[in-house]
Each structure stands twice: as C-alpha cells, then as structure tokens.
Amino acid sequence: MTTLSYTFPSTTTSSSTRRFLITSNGSSCRRRPNISTEDQPCSSSVCYQGAVQSYGLQKQRVQLNSISKAMRMRRLDSVVRQKKGAIRCNIELQDFIGGDLIKPDLGQWLSDVEEHKAIAIYSPHEGGYEGRYLTRLKYQGYHFLDLSARGLGDPETTLTKFHPVCPAHVGKQPIARWYFPPEVDYRLSLLPPDAKGLVVWIIEAKVLSKAELQFLALLPTLRPNVRVIAECGNWRKFMWKPLKEIAGLSQS
C-alpha cells in the first residue's frame, strides 16, 4: 500500500494550507484528509504513478460514456428505420363486411362442377372460404361424403369395392379383419329420391399420387350421379381447376 501526501492552498486564507492523503491499494485509490500535521515526504515517481492512475480511470469513464451514448443512438436509429419501413395492409370493402360473403363467382362454380364433374380446389390457408361453395352445392340438392385422403387407402378399393379394415388390437386381441361395403355405392343407395347426386369431398388430397388423382377424376364416369371435389393445395384466394387437368388426363 502506498500513501501520498498533497498540499493544496486554501481558498479562504492564503497562509493556511489543506492537506490530503492519497492511499493507493492495487488498482483502487481514495483520498481522505490528513489528520497528522507533519509534512509527509512525497516522491516524484510515486506522485506521477498516482496521477497516471487517476487519468486512466477518467479515460475509462469517458470511453464508457461514449459507448453507452453510441448504443442509445443506434437504438434510436433502429426505431426510426422500423417506423419508416413499416408495412401497411390495404383495406378493402370485403374487410368490413366479410370476404366470404362477396363471392360473385358462385355461378361459374356451379357451371364448372356440372361440366367437369371432378374439380380440384385451392383454398386460403386460414380456411373457411370453401364453406360458401359447399353450401351452394347443398342448395342445389347434393348430398356430401366427406373423406380424408390420409386415411383413405386405395381410392378405387375403398370407394367402389368391398374392402377390408383391420381395427386396432392394442397388442392384446388377435388381428381381425372386417369387410365394409363400397363407400360410394352405399351412400348412393341411401340417397332420397329428390337428391340431385352425391358429392365426394376429399380433404388433404395433396398427399395422393398421380394415379390416385386420375381415378378420382374418372369416378364420375363410373358413377354418373357422383361429383368429386378434391382439396389439392392452398392459394391466396379460393380457386379451382378441372381435376383431369391436375391429374394429367387433359387433352390440351
């Protein structure tokens, strides 16, 4: 530990002096009034080292202040840039009254279903829009058979033939096999006399292979009272195409 003695002239009386002791312990320095009245010896090298240490501390403080100020300025610049580059969505009339209520293409939808009989649809990711088109077909007198393509199996066997189904045995019962009637033929036999036909609505049809899509496109030819609607993907708005074109059966 090093003790330094400094003598400063007092501001009140020119003859009186004020005495301080600077105690240096490693890197830390502190000043306290000297209680002793004796003059302490002061080495020029020691005084120089204490002055250098105090100057180094002041320089570190200045650097820290400049770094903190630069960080604050960068934050302000980033906020200003975010405000300038903000993305605004255009507001249309359908945002106020419901986009699913304005569907001027429902007439074209009905005519395309009757013409092509097998349609591939692409609905928005948020869902809900296809309900308007489904309801319009229901108003025309169609009944619906909702199926998922992930658990459909072979479409030809499941829809038009007797097909086996193995229920879950949970590792305790023997593996059994149950036979079910064709889904399409069974639903056609249950239709009321005033029904216009049966709509096979298949969700998640994007997982089906090209051969399976080709069979679904040809199903209305095998069963004239059947219409096929396959959800083959998603798009920004509700759109549809003939399923034969998607499956590669189109002449053009």
Summary of the structure (lengths in Angstrom):
residues: 252
radius of gyration: 42.9
end to end distance: 96.9
largest distance: 124.9
contacts: 605
relative contact order: 0.11
helix: 41%
strand: 25%
